[in-house]
Amino acid sequence: MARRKKGRPVSGILLFDKPVGLSSNAALQKVKRLYDAAKAGHTGNLDPLASGMLPICLGQATKISAFLLDADKIYTVRIHFGVRTSTGDAEGEGIETGPTDEQTLSRLAEVLPHFEGEISQIPPMYSAVKHQGKRLYELARKGVEVDRAPRQVTIHQLDLVEQSGVEADLTVRCSKGTYVRTLAEDIAKAMGTCGHVVALRRLAVGPYCDEALHTLSELENLAQEGIEALDGLLLPLDSALQQWPAVSLTMEGAFSLSRGNPVLVPKAPDQGWVRVYGPQSEFLGMGDMLIDGRVAPRRLMSNKKA
């Protein structure tokens, strides 16, 4: 007999402001516990050193979490030049020093444009990338270093906000899979020195850019008022998908789609992902347009809340 899931069938997206010192998984578990949610997942790991936007998907929102995982991100990062650490950030030990004279530091503005566009990165050893079934950070903690294949990422925009002494603040808009720690090290290397990240904050994930973030203390205080107060912070599932066009189905079409059948949609987009809605404007899920004008079900929401 299958074990019954514990927790409420609550669905929605919470824009959590992850604090420094808390892992993404620990943040997820705290939020899940406060909401008493049966199912939850986050949408892109943030290191304990980092803070900022961590969208947490509750219930059926986990079905569309991959769209946020694949989305572009925006960060602010502070780089300290002249010291390279074992982890690429302030949590590691210093393993190399480099020049920090005025001539070296003045090259920052000059080298930044070379890192915009598609670039190649080698994942850091302190990352969740797997090597022969083990996470790289597990090997790194044992003092083991292995060869890593470079990966292509895209830096859409890289701006210098402020430079003071041996530190500089940058804003980075980048594709999924970008390691900001590696970017900081590569920028320092191009300047003729070394460096590491001392502060990192994520400002935006995909369509979520200007929305308010909710702190752990705010959630804990609202929890004292009752679960309804917490539920009021949740964003609707389709708020994560506004960049894709929407199509509407009749009652018959919605029923057929729910049974796994492609449905003809007049005047629909030629191809690609679409948001699918029922006759009462209810969000049914994500579909994929076929070349014959039918929409095929791909990520459908169930009739249940989670």
Disulfide bonds with the S-S distance in Angstrom:
none
